[in-house]
Amino acid sequence: MKIILDKASNMLNIQLSDKPSIESAELEEGLVVDYDGDGLIVNIEIENANNFDFSKFTFETLNQKSS
C-alpha cells in the first residue's frame, strides 16, 4: 500500500494494489474508486484533500485466524 499527497493538486491517492485499474466510479463529488479486472478496489483518489471530511471513513482492525 502507498499513500501519496500531491500538495500542488491537493489530491490524496491511496494505492492498495499495483494491479492496473480497469474501471473507475465516483462515489461522491471528489471521491473516486478504481477497480481492477476482478472488481477489487486498487486505488482511492480524494480530490481537495485538505477539505475532505475523513469522518465519512470507518477504520476497523480485523482479527484473522490462521488455518
BELQUILIN-V478179 format. One record per backbone hydrogen bond with DSSP energy under -1.0 kcal/mol. NH is the residue of the N-H (numbers start at 1). CO is the residue of the C=O. If there is no record, write none. Layout:
((NH:CO) (NH:CO))
//
This chain:
((2:15) (4:13) (6:11) (10:6) (11:6) (12:46) (13:4) (14:44) (15:2) (16:42) (17:42) (22:35) (23:35) (25:33) (27:31) (28:31) (31:28) (32:45) (33:25) (34:43) (35:23) (36:40) (39:36) (42:34) (43:34) (44:14) (45:32) (46:12) (47:30) (49:10) (51:48) (54:52) (56:53) (57:54))
//
